[in-house]
Amino acid sequence: MNTVQQVNILSLEFKANPFPLLARLRAEQPVCRITLPDKTPVWLVTRYEDVKTLLTDERFAKSRYNALTPAQLRKQPWVPQMFRPLERNMLDLDPPDHTRLRKLVHKAFTPRLIEQMRERVQKLANDLLDAASQKGAMDLIRDYALPLPMTIITEILGVPIKDRDKFHIWSKVIVSVNQFNANWRMIIAIWKFNRYLRGFFKVRRDDLQEDLVSALIQAEDAGDRLSEDELLAMVFLLLVAGHETTVNLIASGTLELLQHPDQMEKLRRKPLLIRSAVEELLRYTAPVFMSTERYAREDVTIQGVTIPRGEMTLGVIGSANRDETVFDNPDTLDIEREPNKHLAFGYGIHYCLGASLARLETEIAIITLLGRMSDLRLKGSPESLRWRPSLFLRGLDTLPVEF
Ligand code: HEM
């Protein structure tokens, strides 16, 4: 087997089955430095407790401006000026900026408010399956797993549903980026996305509605307001994070159930197990496979290995979720697993803002699918499935099924 430094963690081979290599890393090199194909050096942290430390320890910053020395900052890859406003999104910021921005939006995503969307999500799931069921086969991603979260997040924000496909085309390019240096496809996608959103804000300012963008435009929290750039960064983050993640959970979750027919049958017989089943699918598939980047503010030693100040570090959530010191039989899919303290939604102050929404959408999507399509099966072999090239996310490109 290759040494880890030789393995390309962006390769589709690694995406298809990263787990044996990650088990080796946890055992032999739990904190390890690799180099991405674009030569960016990255530290990978793979054990459960260490990933939790990385996500909570104040010696790591989210924003590189809070960690890198001036000399290191000068050597950072070139970032086009128009990307700068997007750096004002909460996931890339530390307190107090992060605290302020999260406070302005968290009320829209509380479990109680999200629960009120149950009927809407259920109707959408039924409508999508009504349309697909005429055909006898579908791409589960294009026809179901993608339009469901995409429609819901655009409805919450109030951006026009007719433009849904455009957002997805742009965001697909942006999350597929497998390097930290800007490339032209990404620059064009971000430019179009920015231009679209700024135009939309103009329309909304003159015609406020009962939606989240209108609420953010008016947001006043202790006299606080979002600047135009912060509004742009917020809506951009919510649109992208609100669908590029859940699509992976619905699709990879369905794939795992198809590949574990005993678990799928158990869930069909006892639909009330859907709650613990979704937690287990979150643990097992880890749709956000790596945390987003952290930067050491000082030299930090973990497991006897020192990560020097300013170096980029990623917590491998997909590995933490299979840590044998925390989960019994971690490579077994058990939809009744209890306890199940997976890190699929992260940990600490950046814990996923949309966790309740993602859970609701996935519970409804999977249980409705299994309930309505009793002979659902994969079309083609599992080996022919293609995984999306993304550093942070793990998800399929397409998932052809028959019924
Ligand atoms: C299965 C679906 C999802 C998964 C697995 C997931 C996972 C995650 C993870 C791991 C983080 C933390 C990243 C880090 O610390 O580096 C995160 C943050 C975040 N997620 Fe999600 N997410 C999902 C769905 C959603 C949805 C539907 C939304 C829409 C509202 C959303 C919005 C966010 C936001 C805004 C943050 C940043 C929070 C902060 O910085 O305080 N996510 N998510």
Boltz pocket constraint, residues with backbone or C-beta under 6 A from the ligand:
constraints:
  - pocket:
      binder: B
      contacts: [[A, 55], [A, 90], [A, 91], [A, 92], [A, 102], [A, 109], [A, 237], [A, 238], [A, 241], [A, 242], [A, 243], [A, 245], [A, 246], [A, 249], [A, 286], [A, 287], [A, 288], [A, 290], [A, 291], [A, 292], [A, 293], [A, 317], [A, 343], [A, 344], [A, 345], [A, 346], [A, 347], [A, 349], [A, 350], [A, 351], [A, 352], [A, 353], [A, 354], [A, 355], [A, 357], [A, 358]]
      max_distance: 6.0
